[in-house]
Amino acid sequence: MGMSEFYGAGDEGESIATIHRALELGVTLLDTADMYGHGGNERLVGKAIADRRAEVVLATKFGIVRDPQDPGGRSINGRPDYLLRACDASLRRLGVDHIDLYYQHRVDPDVPIEETVGAMASLVDEGKVRFLGLSEAAPETISAAHAVHPLTAVQTEYSLWTRDVEDEILPTLRERGIGLVAYSPLGRGFLTGRFKTPEDFPEDDFRRHNPRFQGDNFYANLRLVERVNELAREQ
């Protein structure tokens, strides 16, 4: 959820109104993470659903640790002691007594996935979490994690211009009955056709620094978007 960071300055009132409108239109899943806005997005979501908790499937994530001294500094932590503390902190920021879907945001290469998921499973036993998930995990990692405790969902990027998940990830999920939660299904807004030049992005928008949205890459991708629009008009 990019309301607290990444896409330029946000407005809390407008963000909360947007979430409320989404609920009115039938959206049921709200997906955040403890690292978005250094916890600010969880607090925002908590305010938005304070009197509407029953309407929401609430998902958040742990595992990407921000450096408070360096805006771009990040590390990965999947240690059991860390994630147990992270879950409690997320519950406080969200103002809820349980999280519906708790993801490991990125797999920690220094901690066996069995240890991480084992600790996550203890949160289910305690009633703090209902279901478990992973984000951006390889097929073998998904299989190993699922053997420790059933995974409900795996989150990964999936859109018309990011389809590599169809090769191995989707078959792995189908075999095990695990759901896919796609992030950036509109290519971080690019597939909407709204952006015509790199200068359309605000100065503090992270897309200005993403290779997909820079120089020749931007215009090559724009041609793909134009072709998608042509196909849509033909239908």
C-alpha positions in Angstrom: 0.0 0.0 0.0 1.7 3.1 -1.2 -0.2 5.7 0.7 2.6 6.4 3.2 5.7 6.3 1.0 7.2 5.7 -2.4 4.8 7.7 -4.6 5.3 11.2 -3.3 3.6 13.1 -0.5 0.4 11.6 0.8 -2.6 13.1 2.6 -3.9 11.1 5.6 -7.5 12.3 5.3 -7.6 11.5 1.6 -6.0 8.1 2.2 -8.5 7.1 4.8 -11.4 8.3 2.6 -9.9 6.2 -0.2 -9.8 3.1 2.0 -13.4 3.7 3.1 -14.5 4.1 -0.5 -12.7 0.9 -1.5 -14.7 -0.9 1.3 -17.9 0.5 0.0 -17.1 -0.8 -3.5 -16.6 -4.3 -2.2 -12.8 -4.5 -1.5 -12.2 -6.8 1.4 -8.4 -7.3 1.5 -6.2 -4.5 2.9 -2.5 -5.4 2.6 0.2 -3.4 4.4 3.6 -3.9 6.0 5.6 -2.8 9.0 8.2 -1.2 6.8 5.9 1.0 4.8 6.5 4.5 6.1 8.4 3.1 9.0 5.2 1.8 10.5 3.2 4.8 9.4 1.0 2.8 7.0 0.0 0.3 9.6 -1.1 3.2 11.8 -3.0 4.7 8.9 -4.8 1.5 8.1 -5.6 1.1 11.8 -7.3 4.4 11.9 -9.2 3.7 8.7 -10.6 0.4 10.0 -11.1 1.3 13.6 -14.8 0.9 13.5 -14.9 -1.4 10.4 -12.6 -4.3 11.4 -15.2 -7.0 10.7 -15.4 -5.8 7.0 -11.7 -6.4 6.4 -9.3 -9.2 5.8 -6.2 -7.6 7.2 -2.7 -8.5 6.0 0.7 -7.2 7.0 4.3 -8.3 6.7 7.5 -8.4 8.6 11.1 -9.0 7.7 12.4 -5.9 5.9 14.1 -3.8 8.6 14.6 -0.1 7.9 17.6 1.8 9.1 16.3 4.9 11.0 19.5 6.8 10.1 19.5 6.0 6.4 16.2 6.3 4.4 17.5 3.8 1.8 19.1 1.4 4.3 17.4 -2.0 4.6 18.2 -5.4 5.9 16.4 -8.7 6.1 15.5 -10.4 9.4 13.7 -13.7 9.7 14.9 -14.7 13.1 12.2 -16.1 15.4 12.8 -13.7 18.3 12.6 -10.7 15.9 9.4 -11.8 14.1 7.6 -12.4 17.4 8.4 -8.8 18.5 7.5 -7.5 15.0 4.1 -9.1 15.2 3.4 -7.5 18.6 4.5 -4.1 17.3 2.2 -4.5 14.2 -0.8 -5.4 16.4 -0.2 -2.2 18.4 0.1 0.0 15.4 -2.9 -1.5 13.7 -5.0 -1.3 16.9 -6.3 -4.9 16.5 -6.1 -8.1 18.5 -5.2 -10.3 15.5 -3.8 -10.2 12.0 -5.7 -12.2 9.4 -2.7 -12.9 7.1 0.9 -12.5 8.2 3.6 -12.6 5.6 7.3 -12.9 5.7 8.1 -9.9 3.5 11.4 -11.3 2.2 13.0 -14.6 2.9 16.1 -14.3 5.1 19.0 -16.3 3.5 20.7 -16.6 6.8 17.8 -18.2 8.7 16.3 -21.6 7.6 12.8 -21.1 6.4 11.7 -23.9 8.7 12.8 -21.9 11.8 11.0 -18.8 10.6 7.8 -20.5 9.7 7.9 -22.5 12.9 7.9 -19.3 14.9 5.2 -17.8 12.7 3.1 -20.9 13.4 3.4 -20.2 17.1 1.6 -16.9 16.5 -1.3 -18.9 15.0 -1.4 -21.1 18.1 -1.5 -17.9 20.3 -4.4 -16.4 18.2 -2.4 -13.4 17.2 -2.4 -14.5 13.5 -4.9 -16.5 11.5 -3.1 -17.5 8.4 0.5 -17.4 7.1 2.1 -16.3 3.9 5.4 -15.6 2.1 6.3 -12.8 -0.2 8.8 -13.2 -3.1 9.8 -16.8 -2.3 11.3 -19.4 -4.6 9.4 -22.7 -5.3 11.6 -24.8 -3.1 11.3 -22.3 -0.3 7.5 -22.3 -0.6 7.5 -26.1 -0.5 9.7 -26.3 2.6 7.7 -23.6 4.4 4.4 -25.3 3.6 5.6 -28.6 5.0 6.1 -26.8 8.4 2.7 -25.1 8.5 0.2 -24.7 5.7 0.6 -21.4 3.7 -2.5 -19.6 2.7 -1.0 -17.2 0.2 2.2 -16.2 -1.5 2.6 -12.6 -2.7 4.6 -11.7 -5.8 4.6 -9.2 -8.6 2.3 -10.3 -11.4 1.0 -8.2 -14.3 0.9 -8.2 -18.0 4.6 -7.1 -18.0 5.7 -9.4 -15.2 4.7 -12.9 -16.0 7.7 -15.1 -15.0 5.7 -16.4 -12.0 3.7 -18.5 -14.5 6.7 -20.7 -15.1 7.3 -22.2 -11.7 5.6 -20.3 -8.9 2.0 -20.7 -10.1 2.4 -24.5 -10.7 3.9 -24.8 -7.2 1.0 -23.0 -5.6 -1.6 -24.9 -7.6 -0.2 -28.2 -6.5 -0.4 -27.2 -2.8 -3.6 -25.3 -2.8 -1.9 -22.0 -2.0 -3.4 -18.7 -3.1 -1.5 -16.0 -5.1 -1.7 -12.4 -4.1 -0.4 -10.2 -6.9 1.3 -6.9 -6.2 1.6 -4.2 -8.8 -1.0 -5.8 -11.0 -1.1 -2.5 -13.0 2.6 -2.2 -13.3 2.9 0.4 -10.5 0.3 2.5 -12.4 2.1 2.3 -15.8 -0.4 0.0 -17.4 -3.2 2.5 -16.8 -1.7 4.6 -19.6 -1.7 7.7 -17.4 2.1 8.4 -17.7 3.5 9.6 -21.0 7.0 10.7 -20.0 9.3 10.1 -17.1 8.7 13.7 -16.0 5.1 12.8 -15.2 6.3 11.3 -11.9 6.7 13.6 -8.9 10.3 14.4 -7.9 10.0 12.2 -4.7 8.4 9.3 -6.6 10.6 6.2 -6.4 9.6 5.3 -10.0 12.0 8.0 -11.2 14.8 5.8 -10.0 13.4 2.5 -11.3 15.1 1.3 -14.5 11.7 0.4 -16.0 10.6 4.0 -15.9 13.9 5.6 -17.2 15.1 6.6 -20.6 14.6 4.3 -23.5 13.1 1.6 -21.2 10.2 4.0 -20.4 9.3 4.5 -24.1 9.8 0.8 -25.0 7.3 -0.1 -22.2 5.0 2.7 -23.3 4.7 1.1 -26.7 3.6 -2.1 -25.0 1.0 -0.2 -23.1 -0.3 1.4 -26.3 -0.6 -2.1 -27.8 -2.6 -3.3 -24.7 -4.9 -0.4 -25.1 -5.5 -1.3 -28.8 -6.4 -4.8 -27.8 -8.7 -3.6 -25.2 -10.5 -1.3 -27.6 -11.0 -4.3 -30.0 -12.8 -6.4 -27.4 
